[in-house]
Amino acid sequence: MTLCVRWQRALWLLCALLWLTGCAAPPQLQKPLTDHETHWQGRLSVKVFSKPVQAFSAHFELQGRAAQGELVLSSPLGTTLAHMQWTPDSATLVANGQQQQFASLQELARATTGADLPVSSLFAWLRGQAEEAAGWQADLSELPDGRIVARHPEEMQAELKIILDR
């Protein structure tokens, strides 16, 4: 698999980890929230500093937690780009009319991007907790305004920006 294809998949996954809303509302998630789950929606962008530089942005709706949840990525017009669901036992990605199964969300992230993404840390960051993630540096200073920026300055050289709807 070429580096370019891996980065394209990485962009899709990162976008899938945080799905956005725009002119039209994305599909509503059907699973009701419990006291231990949370729900976020907004916009996200991912930039991978490969050659050539890869960039992607989307609307997202994320529900659940690192162990079990659902993520929908959509275009500004509300078209679903990707839909992910995961439990402690499996993860499913539906994109471009195709469904893929994985043993876990972390495996889905690794297979899609070729890198270990900070899945658990992402949920902590969204809750305002400055959790360490190998190679990633998260700036939560603007979280009260609904903004998170995380960078991986090492081998992957990537940037993830999240703007939450308030």
C-alpha positions as semicolon CSV with decimal commas, in nm:
position;residue;x (nm);y (nm);z (nm)
1;M;0,000;0,000;0,000
2;T;0,147;0,334;-0,099
3;L;0,207;0,614;0,147
4;C;-0,043;0,834;-0,038
5;V;-0,320;0,574;-0,001
6;R;-0,241;0,532;0,370
7;W;-0,264;0,907;0,428
8;Q;-0,592;0,926;0,239
9;R;-0,725;0,651;0,462
10;A;-0,583;0,831;0,766
11;L;-0,769;1,144;0,669
12;W;-1,092;0,950;0,635
13;L;-1,049;0,785;0,972
14;L;-0,962;1,102;1,157
15;C;-1,261;1,266;0,999
16;A;-1,462;0,964;1,097
17;L;-1,348;1,008;1,459
18;L;-1,514;1,347;1,464
19;W;-1,799;1,414;1,231
20;L;-1,935;1,761;1,144
21;T;-2,257;1,956;1,078
22;G;-2,311;2,229;0,818
23;C;-2,594;2,367;0,605
24;A;-2,796;2,048;0,642
25;A;-2,814;1,839;0,957
26;P;-2,631;1,503;0,946
27;P;-2,831;1,188;1,012
28;Q;-2,935;1,154;1,373
29;L;-2,779;0,868;1,564
30;Q;-3,043;0,619;1,675
31;K;-2,885;0,488;1,995
32;P;-2,997;0,686;2,303
33;L;-2,730;0,827;2,533
34;T;-2,672;0,690;2,883
35;D;-2,513;0,865;3,179
36;H;-2,170;0,724;3,087
37;E;-2,178;0,828;2,723
38;T;-2,143;1,164;2,563
39;H;-2,227;1,327;2,235
40;W;-2,031;1,577;2,026
41;Q;-2,085;1,734;1,689
42;G;-1,909;1,997;1,488
43;R;-1,645;2,027;1,219
44;L;-1,306;1,870;1,191
45;S;-1,012;1,901;0,963
46;V;-0,709;1,679;0,921
47;K;-0,386;1,769;0,752
48;V;-0,107;1,519;0,692
49;F;0,224;1,671;0,592
50;S;0,319;1,408;0,338
51;K;0,431;1,472;-0,019
52;P;0,193;1,593;-0,145
53;V;0,023;1,735;0,163
54;Q;-0,314;1,567;0,227
55;A;-0,603;1,764;0,378
56;F;-0,963;1,680;0,455
57;S;-1,251;1,840;0,642
58;A;-1,601;1,721;0,725
59;H;-1,891;1,760;0,963
60;F;-1,911;1,500;1,238
61;E;-2,145;1,357;1,496
62;L;-1,978;1,140;1,758
63;Q;-2,164;0,949;2,024
64;G;-2,033;0,713;2,289
65;R;-1,689;0,652;2,430
66;A;-1,365;0,483;2,329
67;A;-1,501;0,138;2,418
68;Q;-1,837;0,169;2,240
69;G;-1,981;0,432;2,012
70;E;-2,077;0,562;1,676
71;L;-1,934;0,825;1,442
72;V;-2,090;0,978;1,133
73;L;-1,893;1,199;0,895
74;S;-2,085;1,410;0,648
75;S;-2,034;1,671;0,379
76;P;-2,148;2,034;0,428
77;L;-2,467;1,940;0,240
78;G;-2,543;1,653;0,479
79;T;-2,435;1,361;0,261
80;T;-2,296;1,079;0,475
81;L;-1,930;1,018;0,390
82;A;-1,856;0,748;0,647
83;H;-2,033;0,573;0,930
84;M;-1,845;0,390;1,205
85;Q;-1,973;0,183;1,495
86;W;-1,767;0,000;1,754
87;T;-1,805;-0,216;2,063
88;P;-1,541;-0,378;2,283
89;D;-1,551;-0,679;2,045
90;S;-1,563;-0,526;1,695
91;A;-1,568;-0,217;1,476
92;T;-1,747;-0,153;1,148
93;L;-1,670;0,108;0,884
94;V;-1,920;0,185;0,608
95;A;-1,787;0,420;0,340
96;N;-1,834;0,444;-0,036
97;G;-2,105;0,179;-0,018
98;Q;-1,867;-0,079;0,128
99;Q;-1,860;-0,227;0,476
100;Q;-1,544;-0,343;0,654
101;Q;-1,518;-0,527;0,988
102;F;-1,233;-0,494;1,241
103;A;-1,163;-0,645;1,582
104;S;-1,157;-0,302;1,752
105;L;-1,171;0,071;1,686
106;Q;-0,793;0,089;1,735
107;E;-0,746;-0,184;1,472
108;L;-0,979;0,001;1,236
109;A;-0,769;0,315;1,288
110;R;-0,442;0,127;1,236
111;A;-0,564;-0,054;0,922
112;T;-0,707;0,262;0,771
113;T;-0,418;0,497;0,847
114;G;-0,116;0,275;0,897
115;A;-0,061;0,450;1,231
116;D;-0,184;0,425;1,588
117;L;-0,425;0,712;1,637
118;P;-0,499;0,845;1,986
119;V;-0,853;0,705;1,999
120;S;-0,887;0,686;2,378
121;S;-0,711;1,017;2,424
122;L;-0,941;1,186;2,176
123;F;-1,241;1,109;2,397
124;A;-1,050;1,238;2,701
125;W;-0,958;1,557;2,513
126;L;-1,322;1,613;2,420
127;R;-1,406;1,591;2,792
128;G;-1,133;1,847;2,867
129;Q;-0,885;1,599;3,013
130;A;-0,523;1,649;2,904
131;E;-0,445;1,280;2,852
132;E;-0,108;1,181;2,707
133;A;-0,104;1,014;2,365
134;A;0,215;0,867;2,219
135;G;0,363;1,122;1,977
136;W;0,059;1,353;1,990
137;Q;0,048;1,698;2,146
138;A;-0,302;1,826;2,222
139;D;-0,378;2,193;2,284
140;L;-0,696;2,214;2,493
141;S;-0,655;2,581;2,584
142;E;-0,942;2,684;2,352
143;L;-1,177;2,401;2,451
144;P;-1,404;2,645;2,639
145;D;-1,463;2,801;2,295
146;G;-1,517;2,456;2,142
147;R;-1,174;2,417;1,977
148;I;-0,911;2,143;2,001
149;V;-0,587;2,120;1,806
150;A;-0,372;1,807;1,820
151;R;-0,044;1,763;1,638
152;H;0,182;1,467;1,574
153;P;0,516;1,631;1,491
154;E;0,715;1,311;1,451
155;E;0,710;1,049;1,174
156;M;0,344;1,095;1,083
157;Q;0,347;1,478;1,097
158;A;-0,025;1,535;1,115
159;E;-0,262;1,796;1,253
160;L;-0,618;1,747;1,371
161;K;-0,846;2,046;1,436
162;I;-1,189;2,016;1,590
163;I;-1,450;2,289;1,623
164;L;-1,746;2,180;1,831
165;D;-2,097;2,313;1,779
166;R;-2,217;2,501;2,086
